[in-house]
């Protein structure tokens, strides 16, 4: 087990190296630079040049890369030139809303999706199944910004039950925090639920047609026990994979939801950094996200062992 | 189990139906529980004004940038020696009075007494000199100059060349000549001061990146005793605090305003305005911005030939361009002047005969004269600003009609900013020019600025030089009119018309006013 984890950790190094080179190249090859964004539209070319010099943007690109890359090994991801703070600090300042959103959205999606998937599989072919899958299909095809705007109009503008947008950290009180998180979490979770429920359904259908389930039923085991104890647990491996993937995309891909609901999370941080050409922030954040993705995958692989004894990493 | 399933159904279907219904009929069902307050409500109120602003500035130090995002927020905390009244004329602010010497090379400022910085210290002549040296370090407008402390309450500015525009530069809002404590000014980097301490009615409290900047009322603020006028005169903080929130999404700003979460939403999309107008308790504020300009690349390519530029100008139907960009007549005016009609010192309609000609025959003749052979014209544009993009598309159609081959190069805004510096990359682009305090501050007129498009007109340069030293304002206006006439013949840019920007605010804001962006002093909150 330990050697497995160690091996997996080592294999991350080349991946991260490639990610950092590609991100650095892409962001530096696209035109536009932070100096002109910072100085405003009416700045003269001379002023822009002077600021470029001062920020080190006129150095050869390989020198800039070496500077940045050698810093990473000392835990220094560089400084945000726009926000005037270390990238790591900017990242940590934005991770709260994103993590909270991801956890809430994931909980909502699991709470909706797995029962729907199980029921649809159990009632396969009936109108219940068809209705659930139609709704899931709708959820899949509904763009997330539309869902977000509709929820905002209904609960924020028309009913005035919840704030339209913004963020309050948990330190301001749980209810205060949740008020701001409910709508974004639902709009994101509902769409994730569509993916997970389809996966749960098909996985459950596979399992339910297996002989041991038939045997269990023939032995007179209660329906509920068959479904939740024997079938669901075995159907869970593919579901777990999907959960891992969706959680990863929740952390990295909630850009639209964060923008519409104005949550100062990682998605907004990256988008703003791109608009401002804040190179260090883009590079650092994407590298950290890549690392998080790799670790998350490792975690999911280790969780398989908990669910399914056959894939446990036994000591030999 | 059965019951659960049924209720699942029910809730899901109900939710879906209600979401779609509400989504479709948002306009007329908006809650009207916020009854309209009388307009004569009491002013001093307390409370926190919640502002939704589209972009986060890089710094609040207005010396470091010309960005509107910095200016709008920085106005709350900083003041300058002089500022602009409602006619865009210079009036004292931190100066009690000022005197220009006869040779116009020395300006003596008497400072107002009792003015305090937000850190509790008194403002002194030394702070003024340090701040102004930081502000004017590389200023082309000031040229060689020297700031001197005469005594505790007096500073002088000495110029090597006389200038009649100097007071306008000092009062300019593009890069506010903000006064800050000496130590902060001296230790500041090019990218901005490390601390935001000014003398204004509000003080800076906290900045949560990409979220909010918090300002609080400055209790020791000493207002000017003159009557409020434009950006100057008596200013007071009537509320306890201002939360300056960053809300990049336009529809979120609109929804937040309508729902009452924000008291003010800056820069609304033109097509969202009916939604705000139909919402009880919300007011639409249309404010004059400046000109929408079509900038030619005069360094190389087909438009280095003035005849080609004239051909385009002869053909264009400005009504079509402006209505495509700004949707409704409420938001644009077919004006050929460089200045707003309210800028009495500079406004002139000289060159009017060459504006909005819509004369295809003339255009075709000019095109022939220029010897145009079907070269492809690259129009640089960006969808980050929908109005510039729409203006570019409308222009493209008209140029195609004229027989010019065109190509639209669409980029994000930072890319456009870089590409417009490269004479190889384009032939024309649209951008907005916020109105300035003097003709000399339009970078596209002056050949020395080497601003994108690269204007090289010795006549304009000469006239700008004359305007700079002209003592008599009437004569300066006549010279400006001359610049404008030449501009409409030589066409460094085509001013397609004046336009306004739109903000929205809650009726709960009492006494809201704007000039060169929103102002929140003398504004109360009637919750």
Interface residues (C-beta under 8 A of the other chain):
Chain A: X30 X31 X32 X33 X36 X37 X38 X39 X40 X41 X42 X43 X44 X45 X46 X47 X48 X50 X51 X54 X55 X81 X82 X83 X84 X85 X90 X93 X94 X115 X116 X119 X128 X131 X135 X138 X149 X150 X151 X152 X153 X154 X156 X157 X158 X160 X163 X164 X165 X166 X167 X259 X260 X261 X262 X264 X268 X269 X272 X275 X276 X277
Chain B: X5 X8 X9 X12 X16 X18 X19 X20 X22 X23 X26 X29 X30 X31 X56 X58 X59 X64 X65 X66 X67 X68 X70 X138 X140 X174 X190 X191 X192 X208 X209 X210 X211 X245 X246 X247 X248 X249 X251 X252 X255 X256 X258 X259 X260 X261 X411 X412 X413 X414 X415 X416 X417 X418 X419 X421 X431 X433 X434 X443 X449 X450 X451 X452
